[in-house]
Protein backbone atom coordinates (compact mmCIF):
# COMPACT_ATOMS: atom_id res chain seq x y z
CA UNK A 1 0.00 0.00 0.00
CA UNK A 2 1.49 3.34 -1.05
CA UNK A 3 1.47 6.24 1.42
CA UNK A 4 -1.09 8.20 -0.62
CA UNK A 5 -3.47 5.26 -0.25
CA UNK A 6 -3.32 5.52 3.55
CA UNK A 7 -5.91 7.82 5.12
CA UNK A 8 -5.08 9.30 8.52
CA UNK A 9 -7.49 10.96 10.95
CA UNK A 10 -5.72 13.40 13.28
CA UNK A 11 -7.62 14.43 16.42
CA UNK A 12 -6.37 17.17 18.73
CA UNK A 13 -7.98 20.23 20.28
CA UNK A 14 -4.82 22.26 19.70
CA UNK A 15 -4.83 23.66 16.18
CA UNK A 16 -1.05 24.18 16.01
CA UNK A 17 -0.44 20.50 16.80
CA UNK A 18 -2.86 19.48 14.05
CA UNK A 19 -1.20 21.80 11.54
CA UNK A 20 2.32 20.51 12.27
CA UNK A 21 1.37 16.82 12.20
CA UNK A 22 -0.75 17.32 9.10
CA UNK A 23 2.06 19.08 7.24
CA UNK A 24 4.52 16.31 8.08
CA UNK A 25 2.17 13.52 7.02
CA UNK A 26 1.01 15.28 3.85
CA UNK A 27 4.60 15.96 2.80
CA UNK A 28 5.19 12.21 3.14
CA UNK A 29 2.24 11.56 0.85
CA UNK A 30 -0.44 10.52 3.34
CA UNK A 31 -4.06 11.60 3.05
CA UNK A 32 -4.93 13.56 6.19
CA UNK A 33 -8.22 14.65 7.74
CA UNK A 34 -8.26 16.74 10.91
CA UNK A 35 -10.76 16.98 13.77
CA UNK A 36 -10.60 19.19 16.86
CA UNK A 37 -13.05 17.22 19.02
CA UNK A 38 -13.94 13.58 19.52
CA UNK A 39 -17.46 14.28 18.31
CA UNK A 40 -16.11 15.80 15.09
CA UNK A 41 -13.82 12.78 14.64
CA UNK A 42 -16.75 10.37 15.06
CA UNK A 43 -18.76 12.35 12.52
CA UNK A 44 -15.92 12.27 9.99
CA UNK A 45 -15.37 8.54 10.58
CA UNK A 46 -19.03 7.84 9.80
CA UNK A 47 -18.59 9.52 6.42
CA UNK A 48 -15.21 8.04 5.49
CA UNK A 49 -13.15 5.05 6.66
CA UNK A 50 -9.65 5.76 7.98
CA UNK A 51 -6.65 3.46 8.02
CA UNK A 52 -4.98 5.21 10.96
CA UNK A 53 -6.26 7.38 13.82
CA UNK A 54 -3.84 9.56 15.77
CA UNK A 55 -5.52 11.20 18.75
CA UNK A 56 -4.64 13.31 21.73
CA UNK A 57 -5.58 11.51 24.92
CA UNK A 58 -6.98 14.63 26.60
CA UNK A 59 -9.86 15.93 24.54
CA UNK A 60 -12.81 18.01 25.71
CA UNK A 61 -15.91 15.92 26.41
CA UNK A 62 -14.43 12.51 25.63
CA UNK A 63 -10.94 11.10 26.13
CA UNK A 64 -8.84 9.80 23.27
CA UNK A 65 -9.23 6.30 24.70
CA UNK A 66 -13.01 6.64 24.71
CA UNK A 67 -12.86 7.93 21.15
CA UNK A 68 -10.83 4.94 19.97
CA UNK A 69 -13.26 2.59 21.70
CA UNK A 70 -16.22 4.32 20.03
CA UNK A 71 -14.51 4.11 16.63
CA UNK A 72 -14.03 0.35 17.03
CA UNK A 73 -17.76 -0.21 17.47
PyMOL CGO cylinders between C-alpha atoms (Angstrom):
from pymol import cmd
from pymol.cgo import CYLINDER

trace = [
    CYLINDER, 0.00, 0.00, 0.00, 1.49, 3.34, -1.05, 0.3, 1, 1, 1, 1, 1, 1,
    CYLINDER, 1.49, 3.34, -1.05, 1.47, 6.24, 1.42, 0.3, 1, 1, 1, 1, 1, 1,
    CYLINDER, 1.47, 6.24, 1.42, -1.09, 8.20, -0.62, 0.3, 1, 1, 1, 1, 1, 1,
    CYLINDER, -1.09, 8.20, -0.62, -3.47, 5.26, -0.25, 0.3, 1, 1, 1, 1, 1, 1,
    CYLINDER, -3.47, 5.26, -0.25, -3.32, 5.52, 3.55, 0.3, 1, 1, 1, 1, 1, 1,
    CYLINDER, -3.32, 5.52, 3.55, -5.91, 7.82, 5.12, 0.3, 1, 1, 1, 1, 1, 1,
    CYLINDER, -5.91, 7.82, 5.12, -5.08, 9.30, 8.52, 0.3, 1, 1, 1, 1, 1, 1,
    CYLINDER, -5.08, 9.30, 8.52, -7.49, 10.96, 10.95, 0.3, 1, 1, 1, 1, 1, 1,
    CYLINDER, -7.49, 10.96, 10.95, -5.72, 13.40, 13.28, 0.3, 1, 1, 1, 1, 1, 1,
    CYLINDER, -5.72, 13.40, 13.28, -7.62, 14.43, 16.42, 0.3, 1, 1, 1, 1, 1, 1,
    CYLINDER, -7.62, 14.43, 16.42, -6.37, 17.17, 18.73, 0.3, 1, 1, 1, 1, 1, 1,
    CYLINDER, -6.37, 17.17, 18.73, -7.98, 20.23, 20.28, 0.3, 1, 1, 1, 1, 1, 1,
    CYLINDER, -7.98, 20.23, 20.28, -4.82, 22.26, 19.70, 0.3, 1, 1, 1, 1, 1, 1,
    CYLINDER, -4.82, 22.26, 19.70, -4.83, 23.66, 16.18, 0.3, 1, 1, 1, 1, 1, 1,
    CYLINDER, -4.83, 23.66, 16.18, -1.05, 24.18, 16.01, 0.3, 1, 1, 1, 1, 1, 1,
    CYLINDER, -1.05, 24.18, 16.01, -0.44, 20.50, 16.80, 0.3, 1, 1, 1, 1, 1, 1,
    CYLINDER, -0.44, 20.50, 16.80, -2.86, 19.48, 14.05, 0.3, 1, 1, 1, 1, 1, 1,
    CYLINDER, -2.86, 19.48, 14.05, -1.20, 21.80, 11.54, 0.3, 1, 1, 1, 1, 1, 1,
    CYLINDER, -1.20, 21.80, 11.54, 2.32, 20.51, 12.27, 0.3, 1, 1, 1, 1, 1, 1,
    CYLINDER, 2.32, 20.51, 12.27, 1.37, 16.82, 12.20, 0.3, 1, 1, 1, 1, 1, 1,
    CYLINDER, 1.37, 16.82, 12.20, -0.75, 17.32, 9.10, 0.3, 1, 1, 1, 1, 1, 1,
    CYLINDER, -0.75, 17.32, 9.10, 2.06, 19.08, 7.24, 0.3, 1, 1, 1, 1, 1, 1,
    CYLINDER, 2.06, 19.08, 7.24, 4.52, 16.31, 8.08, 0.3, 1, 1, 1, 1, 1, 1,
    CYLINDER, 4.52, 16.31, 8.08, 2.17, 13.52, 7.02, 0.3, 1, 1, 1, 1, 1, 1,
    CYLINDER, 2.17, 13.52, 7.02, 1.01, 15.28, 3.85, 0.3, 1, 1, 1, 1, 1, 1,
    CYLINDER, 1.01, 15.28, 3.85, 4.60, 15.96, 2.80, 0.3, 1, 1, 1, 1, 1, 1,
    CYLINDER, 4.60, 15.96, 2.80, 5.19, 12.21, 3.14, 0.3, 1, 1, 1, 1, 1, 1,
    CYLINDER, 5.19, 12.21, 3.14, 2.24, 11.56, 0.85, 0.3, 1, 1, 1, 1, 1, 1,
    CYLINDER, 2.24, 11.56, 0.85, -0.44, 10.52, 3.34, 0.3, 1, 1, 1, 1, 1, 1,
    CYLINDER, -0.44, 10.52, 3.34, -4.06, 11.60, 3.05, 0.3, 1, 1, 1, 1, 1, 1,
    CYLINDER, -4.06, 11.60, 3.05, -4.93, 13.56, 6.19, 0.3, 1, 1, 1, 1, 1, 1,
    CYLINDER, -4.93, 13.56, 6.19, -8.22, 14.65, 7.74, 0.3, 1, 1, 1, 1, 1, 1,
    CYLINDER, -8.22, 14.65, 7.74, -8.26, 16.74, 10.91, 0.3, 1, 1, 1, 1, 1, 1,
    CYLINDER, -8.26, 16.74, 10.91, -10.76, 16.98, 13.77, 0.3, 1, 1, 1, 1, 1, 1,
    CYLINDER, -10.76, 16.98, 13.77, -10.60, 19.19, 16.86, 0.3, 1, 1, 1, 1, 1, 1,
    CYLINDER, -10.60, 19.19, 16.86, -13.05, 17.22, 19.02, 0.3, 1, 1, 1, 1, 1, 1,
    CYLINDER, -13.05, 17.22, 19.02, -13.94, 13.58, 19.52, 0.3, 1, 1, 1, 1, 1, 1,
    CYLINDER, -13.94, 13.58, 19.52, -17.46, 14.28, 18.31, 0.3, 1, 1, 1, 1, 1, 1,
    CYLINDER, -17.46, 14.28, 18.31, -16.11, 15.80, 15.09, 0.3, 1, 1, 1, 1, 1, 1,
    CYLINDER, -16.11, 15.80, 15.09, -13.82, 12.78, 14.64, 0.3, 1, 1, 1, 1, 1, 1,
    CYLINDER, -13.82, 12.78, 14.64, -16.75, 10.37, 15.06, 0.3, 1, 1, 1, 1, 1, 1,
    CYLINDER, -16.75, 10.37, 15.06, -18.76, 12.35, 12.52, 0.3, 1, 1, 1, 1, 1, 1,
    CYLINDER, -18.76, 12.35, 12.52, -15.92, 12.27, 9.99, 0.3, 1, 1, 1, 1, 1, 1,
    CYLINDER, -15.92, 12.27, 9.99, -15.37, 8.54, 10.58, 0.3, 1, 1, 1, 1, 1, 1,
    CYLINDER, -15.37, 8.54, 10.58, -19.03, 7.84, 9.80, 0.3, 1, 1, 1, 1, 1, 1,
    CYLINDER, -19.03, 7.84, 9.80, -18.59, 9.52, 6.42, 0.3, 1, 1, 1, 1, 1, 1,
    CYLINDER, -18.59, 9.52, 6.42, -15.21, 8.04, 5.49, 0.3, 1, 1, 1, 1, 1, 1,
    CYLINDER, -15.21, 8.04, 5.49, -13.15, 5.05, 6.66, 0.3, 1, 1, 1, 1, 1, 1,
    CYLINDER, -13.15, 5.05, 6.66, -9.65, 5.76, 7.98, 0.3, 1, 1, 1, 1, 1, 1,
    CYLINDER, -9.65, 5.76, 7.98, -6.65, 3.46, 8.02, 0.3, 1, 1, 1, 1, 1, 1,
    CYLINDER, -6.65, 3.46, 8.02, -4.98, 5.21, 10.96, 0.3, 1, 1, 1, 1, 1, 1,
    CYLINDER, -4.98, 5.21, 10.96, -6.26, 7.38, 13.82, 0.3, 1, 1, 1, 1, 1, 1,
    CYLINDER, -6.26, 7.38, 13.82, -3.84, 9.56, 15.77, 0.3, 1, 1, 1, 1, 1, 1,
    CYLINDER, -3.84, 9.56, 15.77, -5.52, 11.20, 18.75, 0.3, 1, 1, 1, 1, 1, 1,
    CYLINDER, -5.52, 11.20, 18.75, -4.64, 13.31, 21.73, 0.3, 1, 1, 1, 1, 1, 1,
    CYLINDER, -4.64, 13.31, 21.73, -5.58, 11.51, 24.92, 0.3, 1, 1, 1, 1, 1, 1,
    CYLINDER, -5.58, 11.51, 24.92, -6.98, 14.63, 26.60, 0.3, 1, 1, 1, 1, 1, 1,
    CYLINDER, -6.98, 14.63, 26.60, -9.86, 15.93, 24.54, 0.3, 1, 1, 1, 1, 1, 1,
    CYLINDER, -9.86, 15.93, 24.54, -12.81, 18.01, 25.71, 0.3, 1, 1, 1, 1, 1, 1,
    CYLINDER, -12.81, 18.01, 25.71, -15.91, 15.92, 26.41, 0.3, 1, 1, 1, 1, 1, 1,
    CYLINDER, -15.91, 15.92, 26.41, -14.43, 12.51, 25.63, 0.3, 1, 1, 1, 1, 1, 1,
    CYLINDER, -14.43, 12.51, 25.63, -10.94, 11.10, 26.13, 0.3, 1, 1, 1, 1, 1, 1,
    CYLINDER, -10.94, 11.10, 26.13, -8.84, 9.80, 23.27, 0.3, 1, 1, 1, 1, 1, 1,
    CYLINDER, -8.84, 9.80, 23.27, -9.23, 6.30, 24.70, 0.3, 1, 1, 1, 1, 1, 1,
    CYLINDER, -9.23, 6.30, 24.70, -13.01, 6.64, 24.71, 0.3, 1, 1, 1, 1, 1, 1,
    CYLINDER, -13.01, 6.64, 24.71, -12.86, 7.93, 21.15, 0.3, 1, 1, 1, 1, 1, 1,
    CYLINDER, -12.86, 7.93, 21.15, -10.83, 4.94, 19.97, 0.3, 1, 1, 1, 1, 1, 1,
    CYLINDER, -10.83, 4.94, 19.97, -13.26, 2.59, 21.70, 0.3, 1, 1, 1, 1, 1, 1,
    CYLINDER, -13.26, 2.59, 21.70, -16.22, 4.32, 20.03, 0.3, 1, 1, 1, 1, 1, 1,
    CYLINDER, -16.22, 4.32, 20.03, -14.51, 4.11, 16.63, 0.3, 1, 1, 1, 1, 1, 1,
    CYLINDER, -14.51, 4.11, 16.63, -14.03, 0.35, 17.03, 0.3, 1, 1, 1, 1, 1, 1,
    CYLINDER, -14.03, 0.35, 17.03, -17.76, -0.21, 17.47, 0.3, 1, 1, 1, 1, 1, 1,
]
cmd.load_cgo(trace, "trace")
